[in-house]
Amino acid sequence: MARDRSKILLLFDVDGTMTAPRLLIEPEMEKFMEEVKTRATIGLVGGSDIKKIAEQMRGMDVVKKYDYFFSENGLVAYKKGELIAEQSILKKFGEKNLQKMINFSLRYMSELELPAKRGTFVEFRTGLINLCPVGRSCSYEERLEFAKFDTENQVRLKFKEALEKEFGELGLQFAMGGQISIDAFPKGWDKTFCLQFVENDGFEEIHFFGDKTAAGGNDHEIFEDPRTVGHTVNGPDDTKEQLKKVLGI
């Protein structure tokens, strides 16, 4: 017996879940998601801003393709293609506090010796600030090189711990996202923030699929949240296989 798509919500991280890190979604995955949408309500919840997610998902029409679209952890929220909510980290903390954190981060990153350093070490978004030791303008090859170096040397973990020690009492939270950066945002503004927009919409099940579900990763809180059924994936192909099991395809 077919399941009622209005009773099950499937939420997906983007980078490393729907796509390979910072690459475009594959046409085969897009086609598969069209079939998934006939069987369940679907939504994206990414840490990046709307422009970057749209680039990876092959166009701004992704806001309408998915029933729910949450960028910056849900701090910018769309439902059925319409903007329904937007939060500002600047309004929350003020310029003075954010500059303290940014200045500390720039000093910390300036002293790191890495395989490469490029540009855009701090990216100010609507609801969060992205901190990137290698620089967001690095090439794909440099990204992979840093990711390997980071795994071996725990660069981001040590940076995250330093940030928590310095600014935890301010009410800021820090999470490692993707392969190369750390997101800084108010406590409670992790990916669970998006659940307030879906938890009262009549779903019997809310599933979340993500790759950074371990403690410290930016998928961890929503993965662990009692309102969701969490699924850890290791890439788009694994996401597809786990979806087939969940939906009985």
For each residue, the residues with C-beta under 8 A, 3 or more apart:
1:
2: 39
3: 7 8 39 40 247
4: 7 8
5: 8 37 38 39 40 41
6: 41 202 203
7: 3 4 202 203 204 205
8: 3 4 5 39 40 41 203 204 205 206 207
9: 40 41 42 43 67 68 198 201 203 205 206 207
10: 36 40 41 42 43 207 209 243 246
11: 42 43 44 45 68 194 198 206 207 208 209 222 228
12: 17 18 42 43 44 45 208 209 210 239
13: 16 17 18 44 45 46 191 208 209 210 211 212 219
14: 17 18 19 44 46 48 53 56 57
15: 18 19 21 22 46 47 48 56 177 178 211
16: 13 19 20 21 178 179 210 211 212 233 234 235
17: 12 13 14 209 210 211 233 235 236 239
18: 12 13 14 15 25 29 33 44 56 57 236 239
19: 14 15 16 22 23 24 25 26 29 56 57 236
20: 16 23 235 236
21: 15 16 143 147 178 179
22: 15 19 56 140 143 178 179
23: 19 20 56 140
24: 19 55 56 57 58
25: 18 19 29 30 56 57 58 236
26: 19 29 30 236
27: 30 31
28: 31 32
29: 18 19 25 26 32 33 236 239 240
30: 25 26 27 33 34 58
31: 27 28 34 35
32: 28 29 35 36 240 243
33: 18 29 30 36 37 42 65
34: 30 31 37 38
35: 31 32 38 39 249
36: 10 32 33 39 40 42 243 247 249
37: 5 33 34 40 41 42 65 66 67
38: 5 34 35
39: 2 3 5 8 35 36 247 249
40: 3 5 8 9 10 36 37 247
41: 5 6 8 9 10 37 67 68 203
42: 9 10 11 12 33 36 37 66 67 68
43: 9 10 11 12 66 67 68 69 70 194 198
44: 11 12 13 14 18 53 57 62 66 68 69 70
45: 11 12 13 68 70 73 74 191 194 208 222
46: 13 14 15 52 53 70 71 72 73
47: 15 72 73 128 130 175 177 178 183 191 218
48: 14 15 52 53 56 71 72
49: 52 53 71 72 76 125 126
50: 53 54 60 63 69 71 72 76
51: 54 55
52: 46 48 49 55 56
53: 14 44 46 48 49 50 56 57 62 69 71
54: 50 51 57 59 60 62 63
55: 24 51 52 58
56: 14 15 18 19 22 23 24 25 48 52 53
57: 14 18 19 24 25 44 53 54 62 65
58: 24 25 30 55 62
59: 54 62
60: 50 54 63
61: 64 65
62: 44 53 54 57 58 59 65 66 69
63: 50 54 60 66 69 78 81
64: 61 80 81
65: 33 37 57 61 62
66: 37 42 43 44 62 63 69
67: 9 37 41 42 43 79 80
68: 9 11 41 42 43 44 45 77 78 79 194 197 198
69: 43 44 50 53 62 63 66 77 78 79 81
70: 43 44 45 46 73 74 75 76 77 78 191 194 197
71: 46 48 49 50 53 74 75 76
72: 46 47 48 49 50 75 76 125 126 127 128
73: 45 46 47 70 127 128 183 185 189 190 191 193 194 218
74: 45 70 71 77 191 193 194 195 196 197
75: 70 71 72 86 87 89 126 127 128 185 189 193
76: 49 50 70 71 72 83 85 86 87 126 127
77: 68 69 70 74 83 84 85 86 194 197
78: 63 68 69 70 81 82 83 84
79: 67 68 69 82 84 197
80: 64 67
81: 63 64 69 78
82: 78 79
83: 76 77 78 86
84: 77 78 79 197
85: 76 77 197
86: 75 76 77 83 126 127
87: 75 76 91 92 126 127 189 193
88: 91 92 126 127
89: 75 92 93 98 125 126 127 128 129 185 186 189
90: 93 94 95 98
91: 87 88 94
92: 87 88 89 186
93: 89 90 97 98 170 171 172 186
94: 90 91 97 98
95: 90 98 99
96: 99 100
97: 93 94 100 101 170
98: 89 90 93 94 95 101 102 129
99: 95 96 102 103
100: 96 97 103 104 167
101: 97 98 104 105 129 163 166 167 170 172 184
102: 98 99 105 106 122 129
103: 99 100 106 107
104: 100 101 107 108 163 166 167
105: 101 102 108 109 121 122 131 159 163
106: 102 103 109 110 121 122
107: 103 104 110 111
108: 104 105 111 112 159 162
109: 105 106 112 121 131 133 159
110: 106 107
111: 107 108
112: 108 109 117 133 155
113:
114: 117 133 134 146 149 155
115: 142 145 146 149
116: 134 138 142 145 146
117: 112 114 133 134 135
118: 134 135 136 137 138 139 142
119: 135 136 137
120: 123 132 135 136 137
121: 105 106 109 131 132 133 135 136
122: 102 105 106 129 130 131 132
123: 120 129 130 132 136
124: 129
125: 49 72 89 128 129 130
126: 49 72 75 76 86 87 88 89
127: 72 73 75 76 86 87 88 89 185 189
128: 47 72 73 75 89 125 183 184 185 189
129: 89 98 101 102 122 123 124 125 183 184 185
130: 47 122 123 125 136 177 181 182 183 184
131: 105 109 121 122 159 163 181 182 183 184
132: 120 121 122 123 135 136 180 181 182
133: 109 112 114 117 121 146 155 156 159 180 181
134: 114 116 117 118 138 142 143 146 180
135: 117 118 119 120 121 132 138
136: 118 119 120 121 123 130 132 180 181
137: 118 119 120
138: 116 118 134 135 142 143 146 180
139: 118 142 143
140: 22 23 143 144
141: 144 145
142: 115 116 118 134 138 139 145 146
143: 21 22 134 138 139 140 146 147 179 180
144: 140 141 147 148 179
145: 115 116 141 142 148 149
146: 114 115 116 133 134 138 142 143 149 150 155 179 180
147: 21 143 144 150 151 179 180
148: 144 145 151 152
149: 114 115 145 146 152 153 155
150: 146 147 153 154 155 156 179 180
151: 147 148 154
152: 148 149
153: 149 150
154: 150 151 157 158
155: 112 114 133 146 149 150 158 159
156: 133 150 159 160 176 181 182
157: 154 160 161 176 216
158: 154 155 161 162
159: 105 108 109 131 133 155 156 162 163 182
160: 156 157 163 164 174 175 176 182 216
161: 157 158 164 165
162: 108 158 159 165 166
163: 101 104 105 131 159 160 166 167 168 172 174 182 184
164: 160 161 167 168 174
165: 161 162 168
166: 101 104 162 163
167: 100 101 104 163 164 170 172 184
168: 163 164 165 172
169:
170: 93 97 101 167
171: 93 186 187
172: 93 101 163 167 168 184 185 186 187
173: 184 185 186 187 188 189 190
174: 160 163 164 182 183 184
175: 47 160 182 183 185 190 212 216 217 218 220
176: 156 157 160 181 182 183 212 216 217 218
177: 15 47 130 181 182 183 212 217 218
178: 15 16 21 22 47 181 212
179: 16 21 22 143 144 146 147 150
180: 132 133 134 136 138 143 146 147 150
181: 130 131 132 133 136 156 176 177 178
182: 130 131 132 156 159 160 163 174 175 176 177
183: 47 73 128 129 130 131 174 175 176 177 218
184: 101 128 129 130 131 163 167 172 173 174
185: 73 75 89 127 128 129 172 173 175 189 190
186: 89 92 93 171 172 173 189
187: 171 172 173
188: 173 192 193
189: 73 75 87 89 127 128 173 185 186 193
190: 73 173 175 185 193 218 220 221 222
191: 13 45 47 70 73 74 194 208 210 218 219 221 222
192: 188 195 221 222 225 227
193: 73 74 75 87 188 189 190 196
194: 11 43 45 68 70 73 74 77 191 197 198 222
195: 74 192 198 199 206 222 225 227 228
196: 74 193 199
197: 68 70 74 77 79 84 85 194 201
198: 9 11 43 68 194 195 201 203 206
199: 195 196 203 206 227
200:
201: 9 197 198
202: 6 7
203: 6 7 8 9 41 198 199 206
204: 7 8
205: 7 8 9 229
206: 8 9 11 195 198 199 203 227 228 229
207: 8 9 10 11 228 229 230 231 246
208: 11 12 13 45 191 219 222 223 225 228 229 230 231
209: 10 11 12 13 17 231 233 239 242 243
210: 12 13 16 17 191 213 217 219 222 223 230 231 232 233
211: 13 15 16 17 217 219 232 233 234 235
212: 13 16 175 176 177 178 217 218 219 220
213: 210 217 219 220 223 224 230 232
214: 217 220
215: 220
216: 157 160 175 176 220
217: 175 176 177 210 211 212 213 214 220
218: 47 73 175 176 177 183 190 191 212
219: 13 191 208 210 211 212 213 222 223
220: 175 190 212 213 214 215 216 217 223 224
221: 190 191 192 224 225
222: 11 45 190 191 192 194 195 208 210 219 225 228 230
223: 208 210 213 219 220 228 230 231 232
224: 213 220 221 230
225: 192 195 208 221 222 228 230
226:
227: 192 195 199 206
228: 11 195 206 207 208 222 223 225
229: 205 206 207 208
230: 207 208 210 213 222 223 224 225
231: 207 208 209 210 223 242 246
232: 210 211 213 223
233: 16 17 209 210 211 238 239 242
234: 16 211 238
235: 16 17 20 211 238 239
236: 17 18 19 20 25 26 29 239 240
237: 240 241
238: 233 234 235 241 242
239: 12 17 18 29 209 233 235 236 242 243
240: 29 32 236 237 243 244
241: 237 238 244 245
242: 209 231 233 238 239 245 246
243: 10 32 36 209 239 240 246 247 249
244: 240 241 247 248 249
245: 241 242 248
246: 10 207 231 242 243
247: 3 36 39 40 243 244
248: 244 245
249: 35 36 39 243 244
